[in-house]
Amino acid sequence: MSDDIFIRILLLPLALLYGLGVGLRNLLYRIGLLRSVRFNLPVISVGNLSVGGAGKSPHIEYLLRWLDQHIQVAVLSRGYGRKTEGYRPVSVIDTVEQAGDEPLQFKRKFPDIAISVSESRALGVPELVKRNPETQCVLLDDAFQHLAVTPGLNILLTEFNRPFTRDWLLPAGRLREGRFEYRRADVIIVTKCPPDFGARQRVDMLREIDPYPRQKVFFSRYRYGLPYDLLRPDVRRPLDLQTDVLLVSAIANTEYLLQYLSGTVHSVQALEYSDHHYFDEADLNTVLRRLDAMPSQRKIILTTEKDATRLELHQGFLWKNELPVWVLPVEVEFCDNDEPEFQAEVKRFMLDFKV
């Protein structure tokens, strides 16, 4: 997944082989040799074409905050990185090893909503509904490539600075399938738009994506909240230009977050690991050394909500070494007048749904 054009060219043969394999699988689903199932209740998929970083979790949380005010909604996720197998309801007292980081994050934020994990969405959806018969809508987390289920509404996310239109297939790029597969989406959301996003950028991006007439395109950005103490979540503190930050993260892309921090705090040092990385004691000792080496009197460790679910496995180490780990919450907000239009599109799907 290198950005170096020469390395990408060298990896092209592998990308072509990968693309042939994925394309053949998709073709088998299209012609019916592999079967996809539909369900008799509204199913909304939120996913992307790339390997990560487009903002699936904050957009799932946006849908949960909004839909939970009106209907009984539930979430089914694969639970990537968990050390359990099969269908499993997620509990607030689970660990990240039992549930996966993102499902555990959802459950901690929305304890009254049914959150479950299953490698197979086709088997997981009926099991979720069986155990939660009041469910009126299921959100599928990261299921754009899971063709065994045909969602009623397929939402595709793509980053403003790294849209699928400019990406390459794995391993030369970050695409899990060909760019043209965006045609399966009903709704496309361009995420992580800059603060100065305007009409000219909207027009240029719409021209680049070139959506089908039936597809709706919306634009969103992040809104960061007050960081809270990992070990004492009721304690919060603002970021300011006197604070020096050691950012510890294991997410797909920190570019947008670093841009935000660069204008919010005095300085930022980043310690980055691969997406979904399980931190070990050696990692934490590295964090401790890096923090000690910072000369500032006002320095903190900052991490994401997803990373916090994995860091909390080492609470003893954090307490013992008095590491000041703060968690930065994030929410999605839509640009311009896109929010009411997006909600109207989802409402239209729900009202028009027929068994």
N, C-alpha and C positions, 0 to 999 in steps of 0.2 A: 504494500500500500504506500509505496514511496511517492513523493511529489517530484522526484528527479525524473525528467523526461527520458533520459538515457536508460535508467533502470527500468522505467515503465516499458520502454521498447523491448528491452531484453526479456521482460516477463510476458510479453504479448502472446507467445505460443502457449504458455500455460493458461493465460486468460481465455484464449480461444477454445482450448480443450474444456475448461470449466464452463464457458458459455454454451458449448455444444451439449454438455450434460444437462445443464439447467434448462436449456431450450427444449431438449427432447422431453424432459419431464413435464414441462408446461404444455407442450404439444399433446402429450398423452391425456392430460386433463381436458384440453380443449376439444379433442375428438371423442372423448368419452371412454377411452380404454382404462383410464384411472377415474374413479368416481369421486365426486365432491358432494357433500351433504348440505342440505338446507334445514333450518329449524323453524318450528311454528311459533317463534317469538322473535322480536327484533334483535338482531345481532349486528353490532358495530365494530369493525376492525380498525385499529389505529396502528400503522406501521410505516416502513419506509423501504426504499430500494437499496440503501447503503447498510453498512455493518453497524452503524450506530452514530450517535451524536446529534440526531435531528430533533430530539426533544420529546420522545414518546411519553416518558413518565409525566412531565408537567402537563402535557395535553390530556392524558388520561385523567389526571387529577382535576383539570379544569372541567372535563365532562362529568366527573363524579360530583364535584361541588354544585354544578348547575342541575344535573338530572335528578340528583337525590332530593331536591326540593319538590319534585313533582311525581316521580315514579320510584318503584323498587328496582334499583339497578345493581348489577353484580359484575365482577371482573374475573376473567380467566386468563392466566399467564402461563407461559412455559416454566417460569421459575429458573431462569438460566443461572448456572453455577451452583445450584443447591446440591446437597449430598444425599437427598432422598429421591425416591422414584415413585412413579405412578401418580394417581390423583390424590391431592391433599388439600383440605381446607387450611387456610392460613389463620393463625391465632396471633394476638398481640404479644403473647409470651413466647412465641417461636423465636429461634435464632435465625440468622441469615443462612446458616448451613442447612436448616430444615426447609426454608421457604424460598430462598433467593433474595437478593437485595431489593429489587423493585417491588415485588409483591409484599414484602415485609414493610417497606416504606408506605405503600398504599394502606395496609391494614392499620399501621400505627396512626396514620392521619385520619382514617375513616373507619373506626372500630366497629361501627354498626352496619357496615356494608359487607356483604359476602365476597371474600377474596379467596380464590382457589388457584392451585397450580396443577398442571398436567402436561406431560409431553405431547399428548394427543388432544388437540382441541375437539376433534370429532367425537371422541369418547368423553372428554371432560365437560363439554356443554351439557349433555343430558344428565350427567352425574351431578353437576352443580344445580341444575333445575330440580332434580329429584330431591336433593337435600334442602333446597331453598325454594319450595313451590310458589312462594309469593313473588318470585323474580319476574319482572316485566321486560327487562332488557339486559343483554349481556354485552359487556365490552371485552373485546379480544385484544390483549396487549401484544404488540409486535407479531402480527399474524398476516402481514401482506404476502409473505411467501408460503403460508400454510394453506395450500390450495385444496386440502382435504375438506375444508369448510368453505362454503360460499356465503359471505356475510351479506346482510341486506344493504348495509352502507359501508363502503370501503374508503377509509380516509388515509391518504398518502401524505407523509411529511417530507419536506426537503429543505435544507438549510439555505438561507439567503446567500451566504458567501461560498457555499459548496453545493450548488444544486446538482441533481442527478444528470442534468444536461451536459455538464462539464466533466463528468466522472468516467472512470474506466472499470471494466470488470475485474474482480479479484483474480489473481493477486496483484495485477498491475495497478488497480485502483481500489475503490471501496464498494463497488456495486455487487450486490448478491445475485442480480439478474440483469438482463439487458435493459437499456434506457427505455426502449419502446414499450416495456411492460407497464409503464405508467398508465397505459390505456385502460387497465383494469380498475383504476380509481374512479370513484364517484365525486370525491372532494379532494382537492389538493391544498395543503396549507404550507406556505413558505414561512419557515420559522426563523427565529433569531434575527429579525430585521433590525437595522441600526436605529438609534434614537431619532436621527434626522430623516427617517424614511419618508419619501414624498411621492408625488404623482408621477414624476419622470421615472423613478426607480420601479414603480408599479407597472408602468407601461412596458418598460424594457424587459422586466421579468416575465410578464405575460406573453410578450412576443417570443422570448426564449423558450418558455415551456410549451407554447402553442397548444393549449388545451383543446380537447374535442368539444363540440357545442354542448354536449350534455354535462360536461365537467364544470364544477364551480371551483374557483381559486380564491383563497383568502390569505391574509398576511398577519403574522403574529410576532410578538417580541416577548422577552422576559422582564418580569418585575421582581427584583430581589428584595427580601425582607430583612428584618433585624436578626443578626446571628444569635444563636442560643448555645449555651454551654452543653457539650455532649454529655457530661456526667450529671449536670443539674439543669434539665431542659427548661425549667421555669425561670432561669436567669438569662437575661438578654442584654446585649450591648450594641451600640451603634458603631459602625466603621467611620473613621475620620482621617484627615490628612496628617495626623500625628502618629498613626498606627502603622507598624511594619508587619507584613504578613508573610508567613510561610504557608503556601498553598500545597496541601497534600491531597492528591486526587488519583483515582483510577477510573476515569471515565473516557469515553471515546474521543472527545474533543474539548479542550479547555480554552480555545481561542476567544470565544465570546465572553466567557467568565473573566479571563485575564484583561480583556478590553475594559470591562466594567470596573474591575479593581484598580486598574491603572489611573483612573480618574477619581477614585474614591478614597484610596489610602496613600500613605507616604511612599511605600515601596512594596514590591511583591517579588518573592522568590518562589519558584515552582518546583515541586518534587512530584514527578508524574510517573504513574505505573500503567500497565495495560488495563483495558476495560475489564471490570469485574474482578480485579486482582484481590486475592485474599492476603491481607497484610500479615506478616509474621514478626517475630521478635527482632530479627535482624533489620527489617524495615523500620521498626519503631526506634531502634537504636540509631539508625541513620537520621531519622526525624529529630531525635534528641540532640545529636551532634550538630545538625544543621541549625537548629534553634539556638543552641548554646553559642554557635559561631556568629550569630547576628548581634552586633554591638548595641542595638537599640534597647532602650528602657521600656518602650511600649511595643512589645512584639507578641504576636499570637500565632497559633496554628489555626488555619481555616480549612474546612473541608466541605464537601457537598452532602446533601441528605442521603444520597445513595451510598456514598463512601462511609458515612457514619454508621450504617448498619453493619459494616464489616469491621470498622475500628472498635466498635463496642465489644467485640469479642475479647479485647485486651484491656478491659476496664482496670484490672489489677495493676498492670504496667502503667497505665495513665495516672491512676491515683498515686502509686508509689513514687513516680517521677514528677508529679505535679505538673503534667503537661497541659497547657491552656488550649484545649481543642474546642474550637467554636464551629458551629454548623450553620451554613448559609442557606436559608430557605428560598425557594423560587416559585413564582406563579406565572402563568401565561396571561397576557393581555393582547387583545386583537388591535390591529392598527386601524386608524380612521374610523369608518362606520362598519367595519367588517363583523363585529360581534353580533349585532342584531340580525344581520343577514346570514351569518353562520348558524345561529340558533334557529332561525326560521327554516333553514335547509334541513336541519336535524328534526325539527318538529314536523315538517312536511313528510319526511320519511316515516316517522313514528305513526302519524295519523293515516297515512296511505297504506301502511303495512297490512297485508292480507295473509291469512294462514293458508 
